[in-house]
């Protein structure tokens, strides 16, 4: 398993205040599954179809293989005017 850094943006940052900043996982899907155990509300929000996922600042899908030291960012939709 790889140690990856987690970043949450927008309203997800409020839901992730107690989430560790580093987690062991091989894919983003595995991260979401692990978070569901202790942080079910956050994990539920991570299932949103409008959520974007980035690994090392590149948008990827949930099956993306992770490597040690990767930064995984969860990006909810942004509105503004």
BELQUI-V747317 format. One record per pair of residues at least 12 apart in sequence whose ideal C-beta (glycine too) atoms are under 10 Angstrom apart, sorted by the first residue. I is the first residue (numbers start at 1). J is the second residue. D is the distance in Angstrom with one decimal. If there is no record, write none. Layout:
i=(I:I)
j=(J:J)
d=(D:D)
This chain:
i=(1:1:1:1:1:1:1:2:2:2:2:2:2:2:2:2:2:2:2:3:3:3:3:3:3:3:3:3:4:4:4:4:4:4:4:4:4:4:4:4:4:4:4:4:4:4:4:5:5:5:5:5:5:5:5:5:5:6:6:6:6:6:6:6:6:6:6:6:6:6:6:7:7:7:7:7:7:7:8:8:8:8:8:8:8:8:8:9:9:9:9:9:9:9:10:10:10:10:10:10:10:11:11:11:12:12:12:12:12:12:12:12:12:13:13:14:15:15:15:15:15:15:15:15:15:15:16:16:16:16:16:16:16:17:17:18:18:18:19:19:19:19:19:19:20:20:20:22:23:23:23:24:24:25:25:25:26:26:26:26:27:27:27:27:27:27:27:27:27:28:28:28:28:28:28:28:28:28:28:28:28:28:28:29:29:29:29:29:29:30:30:30:31:31:31:31:31:31:31:32:32:32:32:32:32:32:33:35:42:45:45:46:46:46:47:48:48:48:50:50:50:51:51:51:51:52:52:52:52:52:52:53:53:53:53:54:54:54:54:54:55:55:55:55:55:56:56:56:56:56:57:57:58:59:59:60)
j=(23:24:25:26:30:66:68:23:24:25:26:27:30:65:66:67:68:69:70:22:23:24:25:66:67:68:69:70:21:22:23:24:25:26:27:28:30:31:55:56:66:67:68:69:70:71:72:20:21:22:23:56:69:70:71:72:73:19:20:21:22:23:25:28:31:35:70:71:72:73:74:21:54:71:72:73:74:75:21:42:45:46:72:73:74:75:76:52:54:73:74:75:76:78:51:74:75:76:77:78:79:45:76:77:42:45:46:48:51:73:74:75:76:74:76:42:35:39:41:42:43:44:45:46:74:76:35:39:41:42:45:46:74:39:42:38:39:42:31:34:35:38:39:42:34:35:38:69:35:66:72:66:68:66:70:72:64:65:66:67:55:60:61:62:63:64:65:66:72:46:53:54:55:60:61:62:63:64:65:66:70:72:74:46:53:61:62:63:64:62:63:66:43:46:53:62:66:72:74:44:45:46:47:53:62:74:46:74:74:74:76:62:74:76:62:74:76:77:75:76:77:74:75:76:77:73:74:75:76:77:78:72:73:74:75:71:72:73:74:75:67:70:71:72:73:69:70:71:72:73:71:73:73:73:75:72)
d=(9.2:4.1:6.4:5.9:8.5:8.8:8.9:9.3:6.7:6.7:6.3:9.6:9.9:8.7:4.9:5.6:4.4:7.6:6.7:5.6:7.5:5.7:8.7:9.3:9.8:5.7:7.0:8.8:9.8:7.0:6.1:7.7:6.0:9.3:10.0:8.9:9.9:7.3:8.2:9.9:5.3:8.2:7.7:7.3:4.6:7.1:5.2:9.9:6.1:5.7:8.4:9.8:7.5:7.2:4.6:6.9:9.0:6.5:7.4:5.8:7.1:5.9:9.3:9.9:7.0:8.7:10.0:8.1:5.6:8.0:7.6:8.1:8.6:6.3:7.1:4.3:7.1:8.9:9.7:7.9:9.5:9.2:9.6:7.6:5.1:8.8:8.7:9.4:9.5:6.6:6.7:5.3:6.7:8.5:9.6:8.8:7.3:4.2:8.0:6.5:9.7:7.8:6.0:9.9:6.9:6.3:7.8:9.6:8.2:9.7:5.4:8.2:5.5:9.3:9.5:9.5:9.8:7.3:5.9:4.3:9.4:9.3:6.2:9.3:9.9:10.0:8.4:7.2:9.9:5.6:9.4:9.8:8.1:9.8:9.7:8.1:7.3:9.3:9.9:9.9:6.6:8.1:6.0:6.8:9.9:9.7:9.6:9.7:8.0:9.9:8.4:9.6:9.6:6.1:9.4:8.1:9.8:6.6:5.8:9.4:9.9:9.8:9.4:6.8:5.8:6.4:6.3:6.1:9.7:8.7:5.4:9.6:7.3:7.3:8.0:4.9:7.8:6.0:9.7:7.2:9.7:6.0:8.5:9.7:9.7:9.2:4.6:6.4:9.0:9.3:10.0:8.3:9.3:8.3:9.4:9.1:8.2:6.3:8.9:9.7:9.9:4.8:7.4:9.4:7.3:9.0:9.9:9.8:9.0:8.6:7.5:9.1:6.2:9.4:9.8:9.8:7.1:8.2:9.7:7.3:4.6:6.4:6.8:5.7:7.6:8.5:7.9:4.2:7.9:8.1:9.9:7.2:7.4:6.2:7.2:8.1:7.4:4.4:8.2:6.2:8.8:5.4:7.1:5.6:7.8:9.1:5.8:5.6:8.6:8.9:7.5:7.4:9.9:9.5:8.3:8.9)
